[in-house]
Amino acid sequence: MADFSVNETRHKGHHAYDRVEYRVYFALIFVFALPFAVLGYAWTVIRHARTPDQGPVARAWAEARQIAPMIFRA
């Protein structure tokens, strides 16, 4: 017997990052992470006398990208 379900069109799923609620949470997390990222950046520059690979904005952005999806995971 043939499986005809493989030829059905797939519906495009909705991603969490397409929603307004996700973007609001992402923005809030980013705003709260930014001061800590700046402090971490400054601490690395003062303590080790070198600049980190990521700047403070990129570091805060990366943290927000990690944390925000955890809120919407069910």
C-alpha positions, 0 to 999 in steps of 0.5 A: 500500500502506498503512503500518500501522506508524503506528497502532501504540502507542508504548512509553513510553521510559525516561528516564535521570533515572528511574534510581537511578544517574542520581540518584546521579551527579546528587547527587554532581555537585551536591555537588561543584558547590555549593562552587564555585557559592558561591565564584562567587557570593561573588566576583561580590558582592565584585567587582561589588557586585551579586548574580547572577541565580541563587543558588548553589544554583540555579547548582549545580543547573543545572550538575548538570543539564547535566553528568549527562546527558552521562555517560549519553549513548551 
